[in-house]
Amino acid sequence: MASDLTRVCIDLVKLDHDIAGCVARAVEAWPRPLPGQTLFGANGLAAVAADPLLSVLLDAAPMGDVEMERFLTMARRALLEAAGEMIESGDGIGFYSR
């Protein structure tokens, strides 16, 4: 029953125009990683970060959706690369700086 609710929530998240674009780009490129700018597009990162349902899903349940998991895998990589670039440039990030 919980997995049915999770599936419905994933489907609702994927209806968001910006998130759907991110997911589609990730699926199309898989397994080749995309740079963050390409993956997220113009509004994608803001849309992903601001989506409360996606946030709850990430906290509460395994994703259970191949397309969404591919997007999230690429998103994690892009965010880690961005953090690494900040560290290399000397800007640091909130909890770490040189």
C-alpha positions in Angstrom: 0.0 0.0 0.0 2.8 2.4 0.9 4.5 1.6 -2.4 1.3 2.4 -4.3 1.3 5.9 -2.6 5.0 6.3 -3.4 4.3 5.5 -7.1 1.5 8.1 -7.3 3.7 10.7 -5.6 6.6 10.0 -8.0 4.2 10.3 -11.0 2.9 13.7 -9.6 6.5 15.0 -9.2 7.3 14.0 -12.7 4.3 16.1 -14.0 6.1 19.3 -13.1 7.3 20.8 -16.4 10.9 21.6 -15.2 11.4 18.4 -13.3 10.1 16.4 -16.2 12.6 18.1 -18.5 15.4 17.2 -16.1 14.3 13.6 -16.0 14.0 13.4 -19.7 17.5 14.8 -20.3 18.9 12.3 -17.8 17.2 9.3 -19.3 18.2 10.3 -22.8 21.8 10.8 -21.9 22.1 7.7 -19.6 24.7 6.4 -18.8 26.7 9.5 -20.0 26.7 12.1 -17.2 25.5 15.5 -18.1 27.0 18.8 -16.7 24.7 20.5 -14.2 23.8 23.3 -16.5 22.6 20.9 -19.2 20.9 18.5 -16.8 19.0 21.2 -14.8 18.4 23.6 -17.7 17.3 27.2 -16.9 14.9 26.5 -14.0 15.5 22.9 -13.3 17.6 23.1 -10.2 15.4 25.7 -8.6 12.3 23.6 -9.4 13.9 20.5 -8.0 15.0 22.3 -4.9 11.7 23.9 -4.3 9.5 20.8 -4.9 8.1 19.9 -1.4 6.7 16.5 -2.6 10.0 15.4 -4.0 11.7 16.5 -0.8 9.4 14.4 1.3 9.8 11.4 -1.1 13.6 11.6 -0.8 13.3 11.5 3.0 10.5 8.9 3.3 10.8 6.1 0.7 13.0 4.4 -1.8 12.5 6.0 -5.2 11.4 2.8 -7.0 11.4 4.5 -10.4 14.3 4.0 -12.9 13.8 7.3 -14.7 13.7 9.3 -11.5 16.7 7.4 -10.1 18.8 8.1 -13.2 18.0 11.8 -12.8 18.8 11.8 -9.1 22.1 10.0 -9.8 23.1 12.6 -12.3 21.9 15.4 -10.1 24.0 14.1 -7.2 27.0 14.0 -9.4 26.4 17.5 -10.8 26.0 18.9 -7.3 29.2 17.2 -6.0 31.1 18.5 -9.0 29.8 22.1 -8.3 30.9 21.8 -4.7 34.3 20.5 -5.8 34.7 23.5 -8.1 33.9 25.9 -5.3 36.5 24.3 -3.1 39.1 24.4 -5.9 38.4 28.1 -6.5 38.9 28.8 -2.8 35.3 29.8 -2.3 34.6 26.8 0.0 31.1 25.7 1.0 29.2 26.3 4.2 30.8 23.5 6.3 34.2 23.3 4.6 36.7 25.8 3.3 40.5 25.9 3.1 
